Amino acid sequence: MSNNISRRDFLKMAGVGAATVMVLTGCGPDSRYVVREPYTKMPEYTYNGLSTYYASTCRECPAGCGIVVRTMQGARPES
């Protein structure tokens, strides 16, 4: 292999390497043990009459400004 690698060949190799890493990390042994459950049960930390605050992002424009959402009685904030 020559010492001079073109920019196009470097980008091809970087793309193949990044795709390989994404596939291998998604199919690794740890992914079998991750439990994905829907939000059907209320969490234990919700208290009646008290509000809970969550950090979120605004979706009104492409800027994605940070906001703090106040929820009451364990309700989930809607987007």
PDB file with one MODEL, atoms N, CA, C and O in Angstrom:
MODEL        1
ATOM      1  N   MET A   1       0.845  -1.172   0.000  1.00  0.00           N
ATOM      2  CA  MET A   1       0.000   0.000   0.000  1.00  0.00           C
ATOM      3  C   MET A   1       0.885   1.227   0.000  1.00  0.00           C
ATOM      4  O   MET A   1       1.900   1.251   0.696  1.00  0.00           O
ATOM      5  N   SER A   2       0.538   2.214  -0.738  1.00  0.00           N
ATOM      6  CA  SER A   2       1.350   3.418  -0.834  1.00  0.00           C
ATOM      7  C   SER A   2       1.139   4.290   0.399  1.00  0.00           C
ATOM      8  O   SER A   2       0.148   4.148   1.115  1.00  0.00           O
ATOM      9  N   ASN A   3       2.075   5.183   0.631  1.00  0.00           N
ATOM     10  CA  ASN A   3       1.993   6.095   1.766  1.00  0.00           C
ATOM     11  C   ASN A   3       0.989   7.213   1.524  1.00  0.00           C
ATOM     12  O   ASN A   3       0.512   7.835   2.473  1.00  0.00           O
ATOM     13  N   ASN A   4       0.671   7.469   0.282  1.00  0.00           N
ATOM     14  CA  ASN A   4      -0.270   8.546  -0.047  1.00  0.00           C
ATOM     15  C   ASN A   4      -1.672   7.966  -0.209  1.00  0.00           C
ATOM     16  O   ASN A   4      -1.935   7.223  -1.155  1.00  0.00           O
ATOM     17  N   ILE A   5      -2.549   8.298   0.693  1.00  0.00           N
ATOM     18  CA  ILE A   5      -3.946   7.870   0.606  1.00  0.00           C
ATOM     19  C   ILE A   5      -4.759   9.085   0.183  1.00  0.00           C
ATOM     20  O   ILE A   5      -4.636  10.167   0.757  1.00  0.00           O
ATOM     21  N   SER A   6      -5.585   8.884  -0.826  1.00  0.00           N
ATOM     22  CA  SER A   6      -6.394  10.010  -1.290  1.00  0.00           C
ATOM     23  C   SER A   6      -7.496  10.301  -0.278  1.00  0.00           C
ATOM     24  O   SER A   6      -7.835   9.467   0.561  1.00  0.00           O
ATOM     25  N   ARG A   7      -8.031  11.480  -0.380  1.00  0.00           N
ATOM     26  CA  ARG A   7      -9.084  11.890   0.532  1.00  0.00           C
ATOM     27  C   ARG A   7     -10.319  11.012   0.356  1.00  0.00           C
ATOM     28  O   ARG A   7     -10.982  10.661   1.332  1.00  0.00           O
ATOM     29  N   ARG A   8     -10.619  10.663  -0.875  1.00  0.00           N
ATOM     30  CA  ARG A   8     -11.773   9.822  -1.168  1.00  0.00           C
ATOM     31  C   ARG A   8     -11.621   8.441  -0.526  1.00  0.00           C
ATOM     32  O   ARG A   8     -12.568   7.921   0.063  1.00  0.00           O
ATOM     33  N   ASP A   9     -10.422   7.843  -0.641  1.00  0.00           N
ATOM     34  CA  ASP A   9     -10.195   6.536  -0.022  1.00  0.00           C
ATOM     35  C   ASP A   9     -10.269   6.621   1.501  1.00  0.00           C
ATOM     36  O   ASP A   9     -10.785   5.706   2.142  1.00  0.00           O
ATOM     37  N   PHE A  10      -9.764   7.700   2.087  1.00  0.00           N
ATOM     38  CA  PHE A  10      -9.839   7.870   3.533  1.00  0.00           C
ATOM     39  C   PHE A  10     -11.287   7.963   4.005  1.00  0.00           C
ATOM     40  O   PHE A  10     -11.651   7.349   5.008  1.00  0.00           O
ATOM     41  N   LEU A  11     -12.116   8.725   3.292  1.00  0.00           N
ATOM     42  CA  LEU A  11     -13.511   8.857   3.672  1.00  0.00           C
ATOM     43  C   LEU A  11     -14.263   7.540   3.501  1.00  0.00           C
ATOM     44  O   LEU A  11     -15.155   7.231   4.292  1.00  0.00           O
ATOM     45  N   LYS A  12     -13.912   6.759   2.473  1.00  0.00           N
ATOM     46  CA  LYS A  12     -14.528   5.446   2.303  1.00  0.00           C
ATOM     47  C   LYS A  12     -14.191   4.544   3.484  1.00  0.00           C
ATOM     48  O   LYS A  12     -15.072   3.890   4.042  1.00  0.00           O
ATOM     49  N   MET A  13     -12.919   4.510   3.862  1.00  0.00           N
ATOM     50  CA  MET A  13     -12.504   3.656   4.980  1.00  0.00           C
ATOM     51  C   MET A  13     -13.122   4.125   6.292  1.00  0.00           C
ATOM     52  O   MET A  13     -13.509   3.299   7.119  1.00  0.00           O
ATOM     53  N   ALA A  14     -13.220   5.442   6.498  1.00  0.00           N
ATOM     54  CA  ALA A  14     -13.828   5.968   7.717  1.00  0.00           C
ATOM     55  C   ALA A  14     -15.313   5.622   7.765  1.00  0.00           C
ATOM     56  O   ALA A  14     -15.830   5.291   8.833  1.00  0.00           O
ATOM     57  N   GLY A  15     -15.999   5.690   6.646  1.00  0.00           N
ATOM     58  CA  GLY A  15     -17.418   5.342   6.594  1.00  0.00           C
ATOM     59  C   GLY A  15     -17.651   3.867   6.865  1.00  0.00           C
ATOM     60  O   GLY A  15     -18.575   3.506   7.594  1.00  0.00           O
ATOM     61  N   VAL A  16     -16.821   3.012   6.283  1.00  0.00           N
ATOM     62  CA  VAL A  16     -16.950   1.573   6.521  1.00  0.00           C
ATOM     63  C   VAL A  16     -16.644   1.263   7.982  1.00  0.00           C
ATOM     64  O   VAL A  16     -17.316   0.429   8.589  1.00  0.00           O
ATOM     65  N   GLY A  17     -15.645   1.919   8.550  1.00  0.00           N
ATOM     66  CA  GLY A  17     -15.310   1.697   9.958  1.00  0.00           C
ATOM     67  C   GLY A  17     -16.419   2.151  10.883  1.00  0.00           C
ATOM     68  O   GLY A  17     -16.743   1.455  11.846  1.00  0.00           O
ATOM     69  N   ALA A  18     -17.012   3.309  10.609  1.00  0.00           N
ATOM     70  CA  ALA A  18     -18.100   3.816  11.451  1.00  0.00           C
ATOM     71  C   ALA A  18     -19.325   2.905  11.355  1.00  0.00           C
ATOM     72  O   ALA A  18     -19.971   2.636  12.368  1.00  0.00           O
ATOM     73  N   ALA A  19     -19.649   2.429  10.159  1.00  0.00           N
ATOM     74  CA  ALA A  19     -20.787   1.526   9.996  1.00  0.00           C
ATOM     75  C   ALA A  19     -20.539   0.209  10.722  1.00  0.00           C
ATOM     76  O   ALA A  19     -21.456  -0.350  11.324  1.00  0.00           O
ATOM     77  N   THR A  20     -19.318  -0.285  10.669  1.00  0.00           N
ATOM     78  CA  THR A  20     -18.980  -1.527  11.360  1.00  0.00           C
ATOM     79  C   THR A  20     -19.126  -1.368  12.863  1.00  0.00           C
ATOM     80  O   THR A  20     -19.661  -2.253  13.531  1.00  0.00           O
ATOM     81  N   VAL A  21     -18.655  -0.248  13.403  1.00  0.00           N
ATOM     82  CA  VAL A  21     -18.761  -0.012  14.839  1.00  0.00           C
ATOM     83  C   VAL A  21     -20.219   0.085  15.261  1.00  0.00           C
ATOM     84  O   VAL A  21     -20.593  -0.459  16.300  1.00  0.00           O
ATOM     85  N   MET A  22     -21.055   0.768  14.475  1.00  0.00           N
ATOM     86  CA  MET A  22     -22.466   0.901  14.828  1.00  0.00           C
ATOM     87  C   MET A  22     -23.169  -0.450  14.817  1.00  0.00           C
ATOM     88  O   MET A  22     -23.983  -0.728  15.697  1.00  0.00           O
ATOM     89  N   VAL A  23     -22.865  -1.292  13.835  1.00  0.00           N
ATOM     90  CA  VAL A  23     -23.502  -2.604  13.759  1.00  0.00           C
ATOM     91  C   VAL A  23     -23.040  -3.488  14.900  1.00  0.00           C
ATOM     92  O   VAL A  23     -23.854  -4.173  15.519  1.00  0.00           O
ATOM     93  N   LEU A  24     -21.749  -3.486  15.190  1.00  0.00           N
ATOM     94  CA  LEU A  24     -21.229  -4.367  16.232  1.00  0.00           C
ATOM     95  C   LEU A  24     -21.670  -3.945  17.628  1.00  0.00           C
ATOM     96  O   LEU A  24     -21.891  -4.808  18.478  1.00  0.00           O
ATOM     97  N   THR A  25     -21.806  -2.650  17.892  1.00  0.00           N
ATOM     98  CA  THR A  25     -22.256  -2.229  19.212  1.00  0.00           C
ATOM     99  C   THR A  25     -23.751  -2.467  19.390  1.00  0.00           C
ATOM    100  O   THR A  25     -24.194  -2.699  20.515  1.00  0.00           O
ATOM    101  N   GLY A  26     -24.530  -2.419  18.338  1.00  0.00           N
ATOM    102  CA  GLY A  26     -25.956  -2.682  18.440  1.00  0.00           C
ATOM    103  C   GLY A  26     -26.276  -4.152  18.569  1.00  0.00           C
ATOM    104  O   GLY A  26     -27.335  -4.511  19.085  1.00  0.00           O
ATOM    105  N   CYS A  27     -25.390  -5.004  18.114  1.00  0.00           N
ATOM    106  CA  CYS A  27     -25.633  -6.444  18.155  1.00  0.00           C
ATOM    107  C   CYS A  27     -24.782  -7.138  19.209  1.00  0.00           C
ATOM    108  O   CYS A  27     -24.666  -8.363  19.196  1.00  0.00           O
ATOM    109  N   GLY A  28     -24.201  -6.397  20.097  1.00  0.00           N
ATOM    110  CA  GLY A  28     -23.326  -6.976  21.105  1.00  0.00           C
ATOM    111  C   GLY A  28     -24.087  -7.739  22.164  1.00  0.00           C
ATOM    112  O   GLY A  28     -25.318  -7.734  22.174  1.00  0.00           O
ATOM    113  N   PRO A  29     -23.366  -8.397  23.058  1.00  0.00           N
ATOM    114  CA  PRO A  29     -24.024  -9.208  24.095  1.00  0.00           C
ATOM    115  C   PRO A  29     -24.811  -8.374  25.102  1.00  0.00           C
ATOM    116  O   PRO A  29     -25.741  -8.892  25.722  1.00  0.00           O
ATOM    117  N   ASP A  30     -24.468  -7.108  25.283  1.00  0.00           N
ATOM    118  CA  ASP A  30     -25.187  -6.273  26.248  1.00  0.00           C
ATOM    119  C   ASP A  30     -26.590  -5.925  25.782  1.00  0.00           C
ATOM    120  O   ASP A  30     -27.465  -5.667  26.609  1.00  0.00           O
ATOM    121  N   SER A  31     -26.823  -5.913  24.479  1.00  0.00           N
ATOM    122  CA  SER A  31     -28.146  -5.542  23.988  1.00  0.00           C
ATOM    123  C   SER A  31     -29.196  -6.588  24.336  1.00  0.00           C
ATOM    124  O   SER A  31     -30.388  -6.284  24.316  1.00  0.00           O
ATOM    125  N   ARG A  32     -28.784  -7.818  24.656  1.00  0.00           N
ATOM    126  CA  ARG A  32     -29.743  -8.849  25.040  1.00  0.00           C
ATOM    127  C   ARG A  32     -30.318  -8.601  26.421  1.00  0.00           C
ATOM    128  O   ARG A  32     -31.426  -9.048  26.717  1.00  0.00           O
ATOM    129  N   TYR A  33     -29.584  -7.898  27.269  1.00  0.00           N
ATOM    130  CA  TYR A  33     -29.990  -7.729  28.654  1.00  0.00           C
ATOM    131  C   TYR A  33     -30.698  -6.410  28.926  1.00  0.00           C
ATOM    132  O   TYR A  33     -31.120  -6.167  30.056  1.00  0.00           O
ATOM    133  N   VAL A  34     -30.836  -5.563  27.931  1.00  0.00           N
ATOM    134  CA  VAL A  34     -31.530  -4.295  28.105  1.00  0.00           C
ATOM    135  C   VAL A  34     -33.028  -4.558  28.048  1.00  0.00           C
ATOM    136  O   VAL A  34     -33.528  -5.138  27.085  1.00  0.00           O
ATOM    137  N   VAL A  35     -33.731  -4.134  29.071  1.00  0.00           N
ATOM    138  CA  VAL A  35     -35.168  -4.356  29.137  1.00  0.00           C
ATOM    139  C   VAL A  35     -35.878  -3.109  28.631  1.00  0.00           C
ATOM    140  O   VAL A  35     -35.690  -2.019  29.171  1.00  0.00           O
ATOM    141  N   ARG A  36     -36.682  -3.266  27.609  1.00  0.00           N
ATOM    142  CA  ARG A  36     -37.447  -2.154  27.047  1.00  0.00           C
ATOM    143  C   ARG A  36     -38.909  -2.367  27.403  1.00  0.00           C
ATOM    144  O   ARG A  36     -39.549  -3.291  26.899  1.00  0.00           O
ATOM    145  N   GLU A  37     -39.432  -1.522  28.262  1.00  0.00           N
ATOM    146  CA  GLU A  37     -40.808  -1.655  28.693  1.00  0.00           C
ATOM    147  C   GLU A  37     -41.563  -0.363  28.418  1.00  0.00           C
ATOM    148  O   GLU A  37     -40.991   0.720  28.545  1.00  0.00           O
ATOM    149  N   PRO A  38     -42.825  -0.453  28.046  1.00  0.00           N
ATOM    150  CA  PRO A  38     -43.615   0.769  27.851  1.00  0.00           C
ATOM    151  C   PRO A  38     -43.929   1.420  29.195  1.00  0.00           C
ATOM    152  O   PRO A  38     -43.835   0.789  30.247  1.00  0.00           O
ATOM    153  N   TYR A  39     -44.301   2.681  29.134  1.00  0.00           N
ATOM    154  CA  TYR A  39     -44.605   3.453  30.334  1.00  0.00           C
ATOM    155  C   TYR A  39     -46.051   3.180  30.719  1.00  0.00           C
ATOM    156  O   TYR A  39     -46.920   4.029  30.522  1.00  0.00           O
ATOM    157  N   THR A  40     -46.310   1.999  31.267  1.00  0.00           N
ATOM    158  CA  THR A  40     -47.676   1.634  31.641  1.00  0.00           C
ATOM    159  C   THR A  40     -47.924   1.800  33.129  1.00  0.00           C
ATOM    160  O   THR A  40     -49.046   2.111  33.529  1.00  0.00           O
ATOM    161  N   LYS A  41     -46.911   1.603  33.957  1.00  0.00           N
ATOM    162  CA  LYS A  41     -47.060   1.766  35.395  1.00  0.00           C
ATOM    163  C   LYS A  41     -46.501   3.114  35.813  1.00  0.00           C
ATOM    164  O   LYS A  41     -45.482   3.561  35.286  1.00  0.00           O
ATOM    165  N   MET A  42     -47.152   3.748  36.738  1.00  0.00           N
ATOM    166  CA  MET A  42     -46.660   5.028  37.245  1.00  0.00           C
ATOM    167  C   MET A  42     -45.415   4.791  38.094  1.00  0.00           C
ATOM    168  O   MET A  42     -45.372   3.825  38.856  1.00  0.00           O
ATOM    169  N   PRO A  43     -44.414   5.637  37.981  1.00  0.00           N
ATOM    170  CA  PRO A  43     -43.230   5.467  38.809  1.00  0.00           C
ATOM    171  C   PRO A  43     -43.528   5.727  40.282  1.00  0.00           C
ATOM    172  O   PRO A  43     -44.521   6.372  40.619  1.00  0.00           O
ATOM    173  N   GLU A  44     -42.666   5.226  41.149  1.00  0.00           N
ATOM    174  CA  GLU A  44     -42.892   5.330  42.583  1.00  0.00           C
ATOM    175  C   GLU A  44     -42.673   6.739  43.123  1.00  0.00           C
ATOM    176  O   GLU A  44     -43.165   7.071  44.202  1.00  0.00           O
ATOM    177  N   TYR A  45     -41.953   7.558  42.397  1.00  0.00           N
ATOM    178  CA  TYR A  45     -41.589   8.872  42.914  1.00  0.00           C
ATOM    179  C   TYR A  45     -42.640   9.944  42.648  1.00  0.00           C
ATOM    180  O   TYR A  45     -42.371  11.122  42.883  1.00  0.00           O
ATOM    181  N   THR A  46     -43.816   9.583  42.171  1.00  0.00           N
ATOM    182  CA  THR A  46     -44.855  10.577  41.936  1.00  0.00           C
ATOM    183  C   THR A  46     -45.683  10.761  43.203  1.00  0.00           C
ATOM    184  O   THR A  46     -46.097   9.785  43.828  1.00  0.00           O
ATOM    185  N   TYR A  47     -45.916  11.981  43.569  1.00  0.00           N
ATOM    186  CA  TYR A  47     -46.668  12.309  44.769  1.00  0.00           C
ATOM    187  C   TYR A  47     -47.896  13.120  44.372  1.00  0.00           C
ATOM    188  O   TYR A  47     -47.800  14.022  43.539  1.00  0.00           O
ATOM    189  N   ASN A  48     -49.027  12.812  44.950  1.00  0.00           N
ATOM    190  CA  ASN A  48     -50.247  13.554  44.651  1.00  0.00           C
ATOM    191  C   ASN A  48     -50.138  14.969  45.204  1.00  0.00           C
ATOM    192  O   ASN A  48     -49.761  15.169  46.358  1.00  0.00           O
ATOM    193  N   GLY A  49     -50.467  15.938  44.376  1.00  0.00           N
ATOM    194  CA  GLY A  49     -50.454  17.326  44.793  1.00  0.00           C
ATOM    195  C   GLY A  49     -49.105  18.006  44.660  1.00  0.00           C
ATOM    196  O   GLY A  49     -49.029  19.223  44.828  1.00  0.00           O
ATOM    197  N   LEU A  50     -48.034  17.275  44.366  1.00  0.00           N
ATOM    198  CA  LEU A  50     -46.719  17.874  44.207  1.00  0.00           C
ATOM    199  C   LEU A  50     -46.331  17.857  42.738  1.00  0.00           C
ATOM    200  O   LEU A  50     -46.705  16.949  41.996  1.00  0.00           O
ATOM    201  N   SER A  51     -45.594  18.846  42.335  1.00  0.00           N
ATOM    202  CA  SER A  51     -45.188  18.923  40.938  1.00  0.00           C
ATOM    203  C   SER A  51     -43.784  18.340  40.768  1.00  0.00           C
ATOM    204  O   SER A  51     -42.973  18.348  41.695  1.00  0.00           O
ATOM    205  N   THR A  52     -43.521  17.841  39.573  1.00  0.00           N
ATOM    206  CA  THR A  52     -42.227  17.294  39.207  1.00  0.00           C
ATOM    207  C   THR A  52     -41.716  18.104  38.023  1.00  0.00           C
ATOM    208  O   THR A  52     -42.487  18.455  37.131  1.00  0.00           O
ATOM    209  N   TYR A  53     -40.428  18.400  38.012  1.00  0.00           N
ATOM    210  CA  TYR A  53     -39.827  19.205  36.954  1.00  0.00           C
ATOM    211  C   TYR A  53     -38.900  18.339  36.108  1.00  0.00           C
ATOM    212  O   TYR A  53     -38.125  17.545  36.641  1.00  0.00           O
ATOM    213  N   TYR A  54     -38.982  18.493  34.793  1.00  0.00           N
ATOM    214  CA  TYR A  54     -38.141  17.770  33.861  1.00  0.00           C
ATOM    215  C   TYR A  54     -37.443  18.764  32.936  1.00  0.00           C
ATOM    216  O   TYR A  54     -38.040  19.759  32.525  1.00  0.00           O
ATOM    217  N   ALA A  55     -36.194  18.496  32.614  1.00  0.00           N
ATOM    218  CA  ALA A  55     -35.488  19.287  31.603  1.00  0.00           C
ATOM    219  C   ALA A  55     -35.825  18.704  30.241  1.00  0.00           C
ATOM    220  O   ALA A  55     -35.793  17.487  30.061  1.00  0.00           O
ATOM    221  N   SER A  56     -36.145  19.557  29.287  1.00  0.00           N
ATOM    222  CA  SER A  56     -36.545  19.110  27.964  1.00  0.00           C
ATOM    223  C   SER A  56     -36.087  20.128  26.932  1.00  0.00           C
ATOM    224  O   SER A  56     -35.367  21.071  27.261  1.00  0.00           O
ATOM    225  N   THR A  57     -36.501  19.941  25.698  1.00  0.00           N
ATOM    226  CA  THR A  57     -36.189  20.893  24.637  1.00  0.00           C
ATOM    227  C   THR A  57     -37.474  21.320  23.947  1.00  0.00           C
ATOM    228  O   THR A  57     -38.418  20.541  23.818  1.00  0.00           O
ATOM    229  N   CYS A  58     -37.491  22.571  23.507  1.00  0.00           N
ATOM    230  CA  CYS A  58     -38.633  23.132  22.793  1.00  0.00           C
ATOM    231  C   CYS A  58     -38.550  22.699  21.330  1.00  0.00           C
ATOM    232  O   CYS A  58     -37.470  22.696  20.739  1.00  0.00           O
ATOM    233  N   ARG A  59     -39.694  22.334  20.749  1.00  0.00           N
ATOM    234  CA  ARG A  59     -39.706  21.897  19.355  1.00  0.00           C
ATOM    235  C   ARG A  59     -40.446  22.871  18.445  1.00  0.00           C
ATOM    236  O   ARG A  59     -40.868  22.497  17.351  1.00  0.00           O
ATOM    237  N   GLU A  60     -40.605  24.109  18.884  1.00  0.00           N
ATOM    238  CA  GLU A  60     -41.316  25.095  18.084  1.00  0.00           C
ATOM    239  C   GLU A  60     -40.491  25.573  16.891  1.00  0.00           C
ATOM    240  O   GLU A  60     -41.052  25.975  15.872  1.00  0.00           O
ATOM    241  N   CYS A  61     -39.171  25.532  17.009  1.00  0.00           N
ATOM    242  CA  CYS A  61     -38.303  25.955  15.913  1.00  0.00           C
ATOM    243  C   CYS A  61     -37.085  25.020  15.863  1.00  0.00           C
ATOM    244  O   CYS A  61     -36.892  24.219  16.777  1.00  0.00           O
ATOM    245  N   PRO A  62     -36.272  25.110  14.821  1.00  0.00           N
ATOM    246  CA  PRO A  62     -35.119  24.217  14.702  1.00  0.00           C
ATOM    247  C   PRO A  62     -34.007  24.484  15.722  1.00  0.00           C
ATOM    248  O   PRO A  62     -33.068  23.692  15.804  1.00  0.00           O
ATOM    249  N   ALA A  63     -34.074  25.551  16.489  1.00  0.00           N
ATOM    250  CA  ALA A  63     -33.000  25.873  17.421  1.00  0.00           C
ATOM    251  C   ALA A  63     -32.939  24.891  18.583  1.00  0.00           C
ATOM    252  O   ALA A  63     -31.849  24.630  19.092  1.00  0.00           O
ATOM    253  N   GLY A  64     -34.054  24.342  19.019  1.00  0.00           N
ATOM    254  CA  GLY A  64     -34.075  23.373  20.114  1.00  0.00           C
ATOM    255  C   GLY A  64     -33.673  23.986  21.443  1.00  0.00           C
ATOM    256  O   GLY A  64     -32.759  23.486  22.099  1.00  0.00           O
ATOM    257  N   CYS A  65     -34.330  25.046  21.849  1.00  0.00           N
ATOM    258  CA  CYS A  65     -34.011  25.734  23.103  1.00  0.00           C
ATOM    259  C   CYS A  65     -34.338  24.844  24.297  1.00  0.00           C
ATOM    260  O   CYS A  65     -35.280  24.053  24.243  1.00  0.00           O
ATOM    261  N   GLY A  66     -33.574  24.969  25.362  1.00  0.00           N
ATOM    262  CA  GLY A  66     -33.809  24.201  26.570  1.00  0.00           C
ATOM    263  C   GLY A  66     -34.935  24.806  27.395  1.00  0.00           C
ATOM    264  O   GLY A  66     -35.012  26.025  27.547  1.00  0.00           O
ATOM    265  N   ILE A  67     -35.801  23.962  27.923  1.00  0.00           N
ATOM    266  CA  ILE A  67     -36.901  24.416  28.765  1.00  0.00           C
ATOM    267  C   ILE A  67     -37.016  23.490  29.977  1.00  0.00           C
ATOM    268  O   ILE A  67     -36.486  22.379  29.984  1.00  0.00           O
ATOM    269  N   VAL A  68     -37.716  23.972  30.991  1.00  0.00           N
ATOM    270  CA  VAL A  68     -38.021  23.157  32.161  1.00  0.00           C
ATOM    271  C   VAL A  68     -39.535  22.954  32.184  1.00  0.00           C
ATOM    272  O   VAL A  68     -40.294  23.923  32.190  1.00  0.00           O
ATOM    273  N   VAL A  69     -39.971  21.696  32.196  1.00  0.00           N
ATOM    274  CA  VAL A  69     -41.386  21.354  32.133  1.00  0.00           C
ATOM    275  C   VAL A  69     -41.853  20.992  33.534  1.00  0.00           C
ATOM    276  O   VAL A  69     -41.206  20.202  34.220  1.00  0.00           O
ATOM    277  N   ARG A  70     -42.969  21.563  33.961  1.00  0.00           N
ATOM    278  CA  ARG A  70     -43.566  21.251  35.257  1.00  0.00           C
ATOM    279  C   ARG A  70     -44.753  20.334  35.037  1.00  0.00           C
ATOM    280  O   ARG A  70     -45.652  20.653  34.258  1.00  0.00           O
ATOM    281  N   THR A  71     -44.763  19.202  35.714  1.00  0.00           N
ATOM    282  CA  THR A  71     -45.867  18.266  35.602  1.00  0.00           C
ATOM    283  C   THR A  71     -46.507  18.078  36.970  1.00  0.00           C
ATOM    284  O   THR A  71     -45.850  18.236  37.999  1.00  0.00           O
ATOM    285  N   MET A  72     -47.782  17.742  36.974  1.00  0.00           N
ATOM    286  CA  MET A  72     -48.522  17.523  38.220  1.00  0.00           C
ATOM    287  C   MET A  72     -48.974  16.078  38.310  1.00  0.00           C
ATOM    288  O   MET A  72     -49.421  15.500  37.319  1.00  0.00           O
ATOM    289  N   GLN A  73     -48.861  15.499  39.481  1.00  0.00           N
ATOM    290  CA  GLN A  73     -49.347  14.179  39.812  1.00  0.00           C
ATOM    291  C   GLN A  73     -48.867  13.093  38.870  1.00  0.00           C
ATOM    292  O   GLN A  73     -49.632  12.200  38.506  1.00  0.00           O
ATOM    293  N   GLY A  74     -47.608  13.162  38.474  1.00  0.00           N
ATOM    294  CA  GLY A  74     -47.000  12.104  37.676  1.00  0.00           C
ATOM    295  C   GLY A  74     -47.368  12.073  36.218  1.00  0.00           C
ATOM    296  O   GLY A  74     -47.072  11.090  35.538  1.00  0.00           O
ATOM    297  N   ALA A  75     -48.007  13.119  35.703  1.00  0.00           N
ATOM    298  CA  ALA A  75     -48.362  13.148  34.293  1.00  0.00           C
ATOM    299  C   ALA A  75     -47.097  13.288  33.455  1.00  0.00           C
ATOM    300  O   ALA A  75     -46.131  13.923  33.877  1.00  0.00           O
ATOM    301  N   ARG A  76     -47.111  12.704  32.291  1.00  0.00           N
ATOM    302  CA  ARG A  76     -45.961  12.814  31.403  1.00  0.00           C
ATOM    303  C   ARG A  76     -46.080  14.065  30.553  1.00  0.00           C
ATOM    304  O   ARG A  76     -47.169  14.378  30.072  1.00  0.00           O
ATOM    305  N   PRO A  77     -44.978  14.791  30.357  1.00  0.00           N
ATOM    306  CA  PRO A  77     -45.041  15.958  29.476  1.00  0.00           C
ATOM    307  C   PRO A  77     -45.199  15.532  28.025  1.00  0.00           C
ATOM    308  O   PRO A  77     -44.545  14.589  27.581  1.00  0.00           O
ATOM    309  N   GLU A  78     -46.051  16.211  27.291  1.00  0.00           N
ATOM    310  CA  GLU A  78     -46.273  15.899  25.888  1.00  0.00           C
ATOM    311  C   GLU A  78     -45.426  16.805  25.034  1.00  0.00           C
ATOM    312  O   GLU A  78     -45.128  17.941  25.404  1.00  0.00           O
ATOM    313  N   SER A  79     -45.043  16.289  23.888  1.00  0.00           N
ATOM    314  CA  SER A  79     -44.217  17.087  22.981  1.00  0.00           C
ATOM    315  C   SER A  79     -45.041  17.789  21.946  1.00  0.00           C
ATOM    316  O   SER A  79     -44.497  18.504  21.104  1.00  0.00           O
TER     317      SER A  79
ENDMDL
END
